[in-house]
Amino acid sequence: MAKLSDLIETFIKQMINDTDGSIEIQRNELANQFNCVPSQINYVIDTRFTSDRGYYVESRRGGGGHIRIRRVSIEHKGKNYLMHIVQSMGDNISQQSAHVFINNFIDYNVISEREGLMLKAATSDKILSTVPVDQRGYLRASILKNMMVCLLI
């Protein structure tokens, strides 16, 4: 059974997909729907709808307060824009950050799920286990960038 956080995330993503990429929700209403406290909704939004994951979140507190979540679209921006994203990854990247980039590329149909799985496998800590820990991030960034460039050609 999925965790409550996963269910809330899936629900919000589905709402975003069903609209033009932007939703406005009431924290309390969503909490009532999932029979949880509003802080659980905050947790999901704060951890799973970040700018690193391609979302822009605005929050308005107080009576009638709401949360607006917008997906930042990278579709139809061209290869130059995608190359900018690849270059912005930096020279040192954690496995978690690499997977966030990869998941975003999958979500925006830049790469297929199969290609994403291969990228995740090639950049995992498991495969880089023979590399000293302090150098893994540098190697991971290099691998990810080179593979993405090949996929974008």
C-alpha positions in Angstrom: 0.0 0.0 0.0 1.3 3.4 -0.9 2.2 5.9 1.8 -0.2 8.8 2.4 2.4 11.3 1.0 2.7 9.3 -2.2 -1.1 9.3 -2.6 -1.4 13.0 -2.0 1.5 13.7 -4.5 -0.2 11.5 -7.1 -3.5 13.2 -6.6 -2.0 16.7 -7.0 0.0 15.7 -10.1 -3.2 14.3 -11.6 -5.0 17.5 -11.0 -2.1 19.5 -12.6 -2.2 17.1 -15.6 -5.9 17.5 -16.0 -5.6 21.3 -16.2 -3.3 23.6 -18.1 -0.4 22.9 -15.7 -1.6 25.1 -12.9 -3.9 24.4 -9.9 -5.1 26.3 -6.9 -6.0 24.2 -3.9 -7.2 24.8 -0.4 -4.9 23.2 2.1 -7.7 22.4 4.6 -10.0 21.0 2.0 -7.3 18.7 0.7 -6.4 17.6 4.3 -10.1 16.8 4.9 -10.3 14.8 1.7 -7.2 12.6 2.7 -8.3 12.6 6.4 -5.0 14.1 7.5 -3.6 17.2 9.2 -2.9 20.3 7.0 0.8 20.0 7.9 0.9 16.7 5.9 -0.2 18.6 2.8 2.5 21.2 3.5 5.1 18.4 3.8 4.1 16.9 0.4 4.2 20.3 -1.3 7.4 21.4 0.3 9.3 18.2 -0.5 7.7 17.1 -3.8 6.7 20.2 -5.6 10.0 22.1 -5.6 11.7 24.2 -8.3 14.2 21.4 -8.7 11.4 19.2 -9.7 9.9 21.7 -12.1 7.2 23.3 -10.0 6.6 26.9 -8.9 4.5 27.1 -5.6 2.8 30.2 -4.2 1.2 30.1 -0.8 -1.3 32.5 0.7 -2.1 32.1 4.3 -5.0 33.2 6.4 -8.7 33.0 5.9 -9.5 31.6 2.5 -5.8 31.0 2.0 -4.7 28.8 -0.9 -1.8 27.2 -2.6 -1.1 27.7 -6.3 1.1 25.1 -7.9 2.4 25.6 -11.5 4.4 23.2 -13.5 7.3 24.9 -15.3 7.1 23.6 -18.8 10.3 22.7 -20.7 8.4 21.3 -23.6 8.7 22.9 -27.0 11.6 25.1 -25.8 14.1 23.6 -28.2 17.3 21.8 -27.7 19.2 25.0 -26.7 17.0 25.3 -23.7 17.5 21.6 -22.8 21.2 22.0 -23.2 21.0 24.9 -20.8 19.4 22.6 -18.3 22.1 20.0 -18.8 24.8 22.6 -18.3 23.1 24.0 -15.2 23.4 20.6 -13.4 26.9 21.6 -12.2 30.0 19.5 -12.0 29.1 17.6 -8.8 25.6 16.0 -8.4 24.2 13.7 -5.8 22.3 10.5 -6.8 19.1 12.0 -5.5 19.5 15.2 -7.5 20.4 13.2 -10.6 17.2 11.2 -10.3 15.2 14.4 -9.9 16.6 15.7 -13.2 16.0 12.3 -14.9 12.4 12.1 -13.5 11.7 15.6 -14.8 13.0 14.7 -18.3 10.7 11.6 -18.2 7.7 13.6 -17.0 8.2 16.2 -19.8 8.6 13.5 -22.4 12.2 14.5 -23.2 13.3 11.0 -22.7 11.4 7.7 -22.4 11.0 5.8 -19.2 13.4 3.1 -20.5 16.0 5.7 -21.2 15.4 7.2 -17.7 15.9 3.8 -16.1 19.2 3.4 -18.0 20.3 6.9 -16.9 19.4 6.1 -13.3 21.3 2.8 -13.4 24.4 4.5 -14.8 24.4 7.2 -12.2 23.5 5.2 -9.1 25.7 4.9 -6.1 25.6 1.1 -6.6 27.4 1.3 -9.9 29.8 4.0 -8.6 30.7 2.0 -5.5 34.4 1.5 -6.6 34.9 5.2 -6.9 35.9 7.2 -3.8 32.8 8.8 -2.1 34.2 12.3 -2.5 34.5 11.8 -6.3 31.3 10.1 -7.1 29.3 13.3 -7.6 31.8 14.5 -10.2 31.8 11.3 -12.1 28.0 11.1 -11.9 27.5 14.6 -13.3 29.9 13.8 -16.1 28.1 10.6 -17.0 24.6 12.2 -16.8 25.6 15.2 -18.9 27.3 13.1 -21.6 24.4 10.6 -21.8 21.8 13.4 -22.0 23.8 15.2 -24.7 23.7 11.9 -26.7 20.0 11.5 -26.2 19.3 15.1 -27.2 21.2 14.9 -30.5 
